[in-house]
Amino acid sequence: MSSTSKKLIAVIGATGLQGGSVVRALQARGQFKVRALTRNPDKHRGLADEVVAADLNRPETLEAAFKGAHGVFLVTNFWEEGADELKQAIAAIRAAKDAGVKHLVWSTLPDVETISGGKLHVPHFTGKARVDRLVREAGFANYTFVVAPMYYQGLTGALAPQKQADGSLGWALPIDPSVRGIHMGDIGEIGNIVAGAFANPDKAGHGEYLPLVGDFLSFNDIVDTLNRQGHKLSFRQVPAEIFANSFPMAAEIAATFAHFEAHTYLGSDWSDRIALANKIAGGPATRFSTWARTNFPVAAALSSAA
């Protein structure tokens, strides 16, 4: 198929973890033409077939960014300073609809407020969930919800083990380490699900939820897996109220762990949705032990960084 006759997919956040994965997966399939959207196109010229300027905080940039696109992958970043996810998503949905986009794939998360009956407040989950209805009601011919898990990568980043008071390297977190409640995955693989959804709108373009899940673990499982691979890591459960006051955003992270413990990451049994996501992706997602063997840094490197 010549590139002129291929349908065009525009990818928001093309230089980020999710968008970058989507760009790579679409290119690997070779079925679509890929337009990478970024705030700094000059820095990323070779990223895709086209690299175009777009900024969710400047809705006027989205018209040109989506022009001629058959599909759009939309993700917002809660942690970005000053980001208003709802405002950004509304602008993007409106611009995509105006541009005649046929298939929107939105990266969402579970609605913790609803799942917990209002007991838990986790804005970085629920804020995304509140956009789902807007996607549903926008009138796209096809739309799909992909759900990112807790990233394996987080265990070498924001959630990396720290030097503990007893001298060990490990985690001190407000969660019962024996409770299996964490749906996890390699975020670099979310693109396989997104590309599969664009390629199979008949199977995954009618509002299906497609979670990326490589493993379902407790913190004990995580620690045991890593220690079997030669690490010497510890885990200590700390009271949520003490943890919640330890740094900015700690209260939200404590509430997130409370959600995992009470309801699991996804909030209920999503085994059918996980099975569909794996099918759409073309195979199961990577297990944690496999990922960790090649991606989890050796203890010496971690302790020197601690």
N, C-alpha and C positions, 0 to 999 in steps of 0.2 A: 504494500500500500504506500503510495507516495505521501510525503509529509503534508502536501497541500490538501489531501483528501482525509487525513486523520482528524478526528475530533480533538478539540483543544481543551485541556484542563488547566485552570488557573489555581495556583497553590499559594495560599496565604502563609506567611511565616516560613518561607522556603529556606531560610538559613537557620531555623530553630530545629530542635530535636524531632518534633512531630512532622512539621512541614518538610524538613530535609529528608526524612524517611519516605514521605509520600513522593517527593520528586524522584528519588532514586528508584523506588519500586515502579513508578509509572514508566521511567526510562528503560528499566530492565524488561518490562513487558513489551515495549516497542509498539504498542497498539494506539497510543495517543500522542498528540503533540503536547509538550509541557511548557507552560508559562510560569516561571518562578516569580513570585511577588515579594519585593523587599524594599525597605526604606532607602537602601543604598545600592542601586543597581550597578553603579560603576565598579563597586568592590567585588561584584560576583558575576562578572560577565559570562563565564563559561558554565554557569550552574545548570542551565536547561536550554531548550530550543529557543526560548525567548526569556529575557529577564527585564521585568518592568517595575517601575516605581509604584508602590502602594503603601499607604499608611492608614490603619484602621481609625486613627485619631483625626484623620483629615478625609472625611467622606468624599470630598470632591475628587480625590485621586482614584476612587474605586470605579468610576464609570469607564475610564479608559482601561483600567486593569482587567475588568471583566468583559470588555467588548469582544464579541465573537466567540466567547467561551461556551462550550457545551456543558462543562462541569466546573464546580468550584469546591475546593477543600477549604473549610473555615475552621480556624482555631484561634482562641484568644489567650492572652497570658495574664492571669490574675496577679502574678507576683511583680509584674512590671510597674514601676512607680507611676502613679497617676492614672493607671488603666481603669476605665469603667467598662467592664465586659458587656453589660447589657446594652449600653449605648453603642459600643463598637459592633456588636452582633446585629443590632437593629439596622445600623447603617449598611453593613455588609449584605444582609438579607435583602434589604430594599434595593441596593445597587445591583445585586445579582438578578433579582426579579426584573428590574427595569432593563437589564442587558439581555434578557431573554434566555438566561441560563436554564438548562433543562434538569440538571441533577446537582443538588447541593449535598455535600457530606459535611456534617457538623461534629466536631469532637466535643463530647459532653461528659458529664459525670453524674453519679446518683444524687437524688434529692434527699440529703440527709435530714433536713427539717421534717419532711413528710414521713420518711422512714422511721424516724425516732419520735414521731408524734409531738414535734416541737421541743423535745428535751435537749437536743444537741444543735449547736449553731456552728456550721462549717461553711462559711461563705464561698470558699474556693471550690467546693463541690456544688452547693445548691445554686450559686450564681449561674453556673453553666446549665444546670438542669432546667432553670427557669426559661432558658432560651428555646428549649425543645418545642414548646407549644407554638412559639412564633414561627419556627421552621415548618411545623406541621400545617399551620394555617396560611402560609405564604402562597400556596398554590403551585409549587414546583411539580413538574411531571413526575420527577423522582427525587426522593430524599432519603438519606441514611444517617443513622447515629452511630458513630464509633466511640468506644469508651476506653480511655487509657487506663492502665492499671497503676499500682505503685511501681515506679521504675526500679528495676535492678540497679540501674546507674545511680540512684539516690544513695545506695549503700557505699558508694565511693565518692559521693559528693556531699550534699547537705546533711545526709544521715550517716556519714562515715563514722566508724568507731573512733572514740576519743580516749585519751589517757584518763583512767579512773583514779579515785582517791587511794585505792589499794595498790596502785602501780600497774594494774592490768590494762589491756587495751580492750575496749568494748563499748557497750551501750548502757545508758541509764535512762529508761523511758517509762512513761506512764501507761504501760499495757501489761496485762498478764501474759507472760511469754509462752504459757502452755496452750493458750487459745488459738486455734487455727482459724484465722479470719482475714488473712491478707491475700488478695488476688494480686499477683505480681507478673511482670513481664519485661522483656527487653524492648524499650520504647523505639529502638531502631527498627523494629519489625511491624510497627503500626501501619506503615505504608503498604505492606502486603495486603492488609484487610481493605484499606481505602482503594487501592488500585483494583482489587478484586470486585469491590462494590461498583466502581465505575464501569467495569467490564461486564458485570452481571446484574443490571438494574432490574431484570425480571425476578431474580432471586433475592436481591438485597436493596431494592430501591423504593420500597413501600413503607418506610418508617421503621425498618428493622433496627434493633440494637445489636451491635457487633462488638463485644468486648475483646480486647487483646489480653489473654491470660495464658502465661506459660507455666505458672505454678500457683498453688494455693497453700500457704504456709503459716505457721506460728513463728514467733521470734526464736523459740527454741529450735525449730526446724532450720531456720536460717543459720543460727550459731553452730548447730551440730553439723550441718552441711559444710560450712567453712572450716570448722575444726577438724573434720575428717580429711579435709584437703591440706592439712598441715598448719593451719592458723591456730593461734591460742587466744581466742576471744571470749569475753565474759558478757553476762547480761545481768542487770539489776533493775527490778521494778521500782519506780519511784512514785510517790503519791502525786496524783494529777494536780492538786492545788499548789504543791511546791514547784513542780515543773512549770506550771502555767505562768508563774511570775519570774521565770529565770531569764527570759530574753524577749525582745519584741516578736510578736506572732506566736509565742510559745502557747498561749491559751488556745489558739485555733488548732495548733498541732496536737495539743492534749485532747481536744474535742474530737479530732480526727481519729486518734487512737481509740478513744472511747467508742466511737462508731464502729471501728473494725472489730472491737471486742464484743460489742453487743449485737451487731447486725451483719458483720462481715463487710469487706470493702464495697462489694456490689449491692449489698443490702438484702439479698434473698438468693434463692437457688436459681442461678442463671445457666445451668448446665446445657440446656437446649440452645441458648444464645451463643455460648462459648463454642459448642459443636458447629453451629452455623458459621460463626466467624472463622474457625479453622478451615472449614470447607471452602469458604469464599477466598481465604488467603492462599489456598493451595497446599495446606499442610499445617500440622500443629506448631504452636509457638515454642521457642526454646525453653527447656527446663532451667531452673535456677542453678543446679549443680553444674550443668554444662556451661552455662554463661560464666559462672564464677571461676571455673578452672582456667579460663583464658583472660578474664577481665578483672578479677578481684586482685588488687595489688598485694604483694607479699608483705608479711607483717613488718619486716625491717623498714620498708619504705613508709609504711603507715606510721610506725612509732617515731621515725625521725621527723615526720610532718606534724605529729601531735604536739 
